[in-house]
Amino acid sequence: MRGFFSSAQKLYYGIGSVSIYLVTAALAGDWKTVIRRALGVKTFYRKAVSAGVTHYLTYYLDRELEDCNSVLDLGCGPNSWLQTGSTRYSVGVEVFEPDLKESMRKGLHTHYILADVRKIEFKESSFDAVLASEVIEHLTKEEGYALIENMVRWARKKVIISTPNGLVHPSQTRIDYSPYQQHLSGWNIDELKKLGFKVKGARGWRALRDHEGEIMRFKPEFFWQAISGLTALVLYNFPAYSVALFCVKTIS
């Protein structure tokens, strides 16, 4: 019975992820993407389940990366937002070796580097885009600012960051899994805008989730997950009410 529910939940999540992505593209009037994804829906469904990210946001990421042929994914983890897209060349950087090996097993990036993002170095303008998804909150404020400065230096076109909306504390389970899961800082809309980022909302209405932004406050969870997905479509343009922030800086 447990296996049945696991399979059913996986099916529900996958169909929901694909549907939200397609609805987002349709609302944006991007019918070319709707048709392309629909024609390759079997592969897209498999990648959507594996990626484990909010797919309305993945649509916006895909759109931001349309003219980017190379991407540096800092703190890439075992999954990557890039795996549902069509990036030609990507480099994944990860300090936690088990996560790096899992990403390598899935073949999510062209190249991999086992390293701490605070200590790694690249030449100026090495990549079209530099991505740090759920990374800067794991650094001190000083380290976060330094990393963002480096990201701007390494990017030719865009710097993309996602982070919780303010300071949150992850569960002990996540910290026990990896010592790098501790949150050391919180980031708000104003300070990211001052750094030149366009800030949007991510992951839906924060009032529906616990303090970590992970668990739904209400039952049944699958129903409220669906509601949260719908609120995310609306709150993309209202980041103050969102669980997380999706930030893009265009390099002039």
C-alpha positions as CSV (number, residue, x, y, z in Angstrom):
1,M,0.0,0.0,0.0
2,R,2.9,2.4,0.8
3,G,4.3,1.8,-2.7
4,F,0.9,2.6,-4.2
5,F,0.7,5.9,-2.4
6,S,4.2,6.7,-3.3
7,S,3.5,6.1,-7.0
8,A,0.2,8.0,-6.8
9,Q,1.9,11.0,-5.2
10,K,4.6,10.9,-7.8
11,L,2.0,10.8,-10.6
12,Y,0.0,13.6,-9.0
13,Y,3.1,15.8,-8.5
14,G,4.4,15.1,-12.1
15,I,1.1,15.9,-13.8
16,G,0.6,19.0,-11.6
17,S,4.1,20.2,-12.4
18,V,3.7,19.8,-16.1
19,S,0.2,21.4,-16.0
20,I,1.4,24.5,-14.1
21,Y,4.3,25.0,-16.5
22,L,2.0,24.8,-19.5
23,V,-0.6,27.1,-18.0
24,T,2.1,29.6,-17.1
25,A,3.4,29.5,-20.7
26,A,-0.1,29.9,-22.0
27,L,-0.9,32.9,-19.8
28,A,2.3,34.5,-21.1
29,G,1.1,33.9,-24.6
30,D,4.0,31.6,-25.4
31,W,2.2,29.1,-27.5
32,K,5.4,28.0,-29.2
33,T,6.7,26.6,-25.8
34,V,3.3,25.1,-25.0
35,I,3.3,23.2,-28.3
36,R,6.9,22.1,-28.0
37,R,6.5,20.9,-24.4
38,A,3.2,19.1,-25.2
39,L,4.8,17.2,-28.1
40,G,7.6,16.1,-25.8
41,V,5.4,15.6,-22.7
42,K,6.7,12.2,-21.8
43,T,10.3,13.3,-21.5
44,F,9.2,16.6,-19.8
45,Y,7.1,14.7,-17.3
46,R,10.1,12.5,-16.3
47,K,12.4,15.5,-15.9
48,A,9.7,17.4,-14.0
49,V,9.4,14.7,-11.4
50,S,13.1,14.3,-11.0
51,A,13.8,18.0,-10.7
52,G,11.6,18.5,-7.7
53,V,11.1,22.3,-8.3
54,T,8.2,24.6,-8.8
55,H,7.6,24.4,-12.5
56,Y,5.8,27.7,-13.1
57,L,9.1,29.2,-11.9
58,T,11.1,26.9,-14.2
59,Y,9.2,28.4,-17.1
60,Y,10.4,31.8,-16.2
61,L,13.9,30.5,-15.8
62,D,13.7,28.9,-19.2
63,R,12.6,32.3,-20.6
64,E,15.4,34.2,-18.9
65,L,17.9,31.7,-20.3
66,E,16.7,31.8,-23.9
67,D,19.7,33.6,-25.2
68,C,22.2,32.0,-22.8
69,N,24.3,29.1,-24.2
70,S,26.4,28.5,-21.1
71,V,25.4,28.5,-17.4
72,L,27.3,28.2,-14.2
73,D,25.1,26.5,-11.6
74,L,26.5,27.3,-8.1
75,G,25.5,24.9,-5.3
76,C,23.8,22.7,-7.9
77,G,22.8,20.0,-5.4
78,P,21.5,16.5,-6.5
79,N,18.9,18.1,-8.8
80,S,18.9,21.3,-10.9
81,W,16.3,23.7,-12.2
82,L,18.3,23.5,-15.5
83,Q,17.4,19.8,-16.1
84,T,13.9,20.6,-17.5
85,G,15.4,23.3,-19.9
86,S,17.6,23.1,-22.9
87,T,20.9,24.7,-21.8
88,R,23.7,23.6,-24.2
89,Y,26.5,23.8,-21.7
90,S,26.5,24.0,-18.0
91,V,28.9,23.6,-15.1
92,G,27.7,22.4,-11.7
93,V,29.6,23.4,-8.6
94,E,28.8,21.6,-5.3
95,V,30.6,21.3,-2.0
96,F,28.7,18.3,-0.6
97,E,30.1,15.2,-2.4
98,P,27.0,12.9,-2.1
99,D,24.8,15.6,-3.9
100,L,27.5,16.1,-6.5
101,K,27.7,12.4,-7.3
102,E,23.9,12.1,-7.5
103,S,23.8,15.0,-10.0
104,M,26.6,13.3,-12.0
105,R,24.7,10.1,-12.0
106,K,21.8,11.8,-13.6
107,G,24.1,13.6,-16.1
108,L,22.5,17.0,-15.4
109,H,25.6,19.1,-16.3
110,T,28.3,19.1,-18.9
111,H,31.1,19.4,-16.3
112,Y,31.3,19.3,-12.5
113,I,33.5,20.9,-9.9
114,L,33.6,19.7,-6.2
115,A,34.3,23.0,-4.4
116,D,33.0,25.6,-2.0
117,V,31.3,28.5,-3.9
118,R,33.1,30.9,-1.4
119,K,36.5,29.7,-2.6
120,I,36.1,29.0,-6.3
121,E,37.3,31.4,-9.0
122,F,36.6,31.9,-12.7
123,K,37.8,34.3,-15.3
124,E,35.7,37.5,-15.9
125,S,32.7,36.9,-18.2
126,S,33.2,33.1,-18.3
127,F,29.5,32.2,-18.7
128,D,26.4,33.7,-20.3
129,A,24.5,33.2,-17.0
130,V,25.4,32.4,-13.4
131,L,22.7,30.7,-11.3
132,A,22.6,30.3,-7.5
133,S,19.4,28.5,-6.4
134,E,18.8,28.4,-2.7
135,V,22.5,29.2,-1.9
136,I,23.1,32.6,-0.5
137,E,21.0,32.0,2.6
138,H,23.5,29.3,3.6
139,L,26.3,31.9,3.7
140,T,26.8,34.8,6.1
141,K,25.7,38.2,4.8
142,E,29.3,39.2,4.1
143,E,29.9,36.0,2.2
144,G,26.6,36.4,0.3
145,Y,27.5,39.8,-0.9
146,A,30.9,38.7,-2.0
147,L,29.4,35.7,-3.9
148,I,26.9,38.0,-5.7
149,E,29.8,40.3,-6.6
150,N,31.7,37.4,-8.1
151,M,28.6,36.1,-10.0
152,V,28.2,39.5,-11.6
153,R,31.9,39.4,-12.6
154,W,31.7,35.9,-14.0
155,A,28.5,36.5,-16.0
156,R,28.2,38.0,-19.5
157,K,24.4,38.4,-19.6
158,K,22.5,37.5,-16.5
159,V,22.8,36.6,-12.8
160,I,19.9,34.6,-11.3
161,I,19.3,34.0,-7.7
162,S,16.5,32.3,-5.7
163,T,16.3,32.5,-1.9
164,P,13.7,32.4,0.9
165,N,11.8,35.6,1.6
166,G,13.6,36.6,4.8
167,L,15.3,34.4,7.4
168,V,14.0,30.9,7.9
169,H,15.4,27.9,9.8
170,P,15.5,24.5,8.2
171,S,14.6,21.4,10.1
172,Q,17.2,19.4,11.9
173,T,16.6,16.5,9.5
174,R,17.9,18.6,6.6
175,I,20.9,19.8,8.7
176,D,21.7,16.3,9.7
177,Y,21.7,15.2,6.0
178,S,24.2,17.9,5.1
179,P,26.1,20.3,7.4
180,Y,25.7,22.9,4.6
181,Q,21.9,23.1,5.0
182,Q,22.2,25.5,7.9
183,H,20.7,29.0,7.1
184,L,23.1,31.7,8.1
185,S,21.4,34.8,6.6
186,G,18.0,36.1,5.4
187,W,17.5,38.3,2.3
188,N,14.7,40.7,1.6
189,I,13.3,42.4,-1.4
190,D,14.7,45.9,-0.9
191,E,18.4,44.8,-0.4
192,L,18.3,42.6,-3.5
193,K,16.7,45.4,-5.5
194,K,19.5,47.8,-4.4
195,L,21.9,45.3,-5.9
196,G,20.2,45.7,-9.3
197,F,18.0,42.6,-9.3
198,K,14.5,42.4,-10.6
199,V,12.7,40.6,-7.8
200,K,9.7,38.3,-8.3
201,G,7.7,36.0,-6.0
202,A,8.3,32.2,-5.9
203,R,6.6,29.1,-4.5
204,G,3.2,30.7,-3.7
205,W,1.5,32.4,-0.7
206,R,3.7,32.2,2.4
207,A,0.6,32.1,4.8
208,L,-0.1,28.6,3.5
209,R,3.2,27.1,4.7
210,D,5.1,26.5,7.9
211,H,8.1,28.7,9.0
212,E,10.4,26.7,6.7
213,G,8.2,27.2,3.7
214,E,8.2,23.5,3.1
215,I,5.1,21.9,4.9
216,M,1.5,23.0,4.2
217,R,-0.3,24.3,7.3
218,F,-3.6,22.7,6.2
219,K,-4.9,19.3,5.3
220,P,-5.3,17.5,3.0
221,E,-1.8,18.5,1.9
222,F,-2.2,17.5,-1.7
223,F,-5.2,19.9,-2.1
224,W,-3.4,22.8,-0.5
225,Q,-0.3,22.1,-2.6
226,A,-2.5,22.6,-5.7
227,I,-3.9,25.8,-4.2
228,S,-0.4,27.0,-3.4
229,G,0.6,26.4,-7.0
230,L,-2.3,28.5,-8.2
231,T,-1.4,31.4,-5.8
232,A,2.2,31.2,-7.1
233,L,1.0,32.2,-10.6
234,V,-0.7,35.3,-9.1
235,L,2.1,36.2,-6.6
236,Y,4.9,36.1,-9.1
237,N,4.4,39.8,-9.4
238,F,3.8,40.3,-5.6
239,P,7.0,38.9,-4.0
240,A,6.2,40.4,-0.6
241,Y,3.6,37.8,0.0
242,S,5.6,34.9,-1.5
243,V,7.5,32.1,0.2
244,A,10.6,32.8,-1.7
245,L,12.2,35.3,-4.1
246,F,13.3,34.8,-7.7
247,C,15.8,37.5,-8.7
248,V,17.3,38.4,-12.1
249,K,20.1,40.9,-12.8
250,T,20.8,41.8,-16.4
251,I,24.4,42.6,-17.1
252,S,24.7,45.7,-19.3
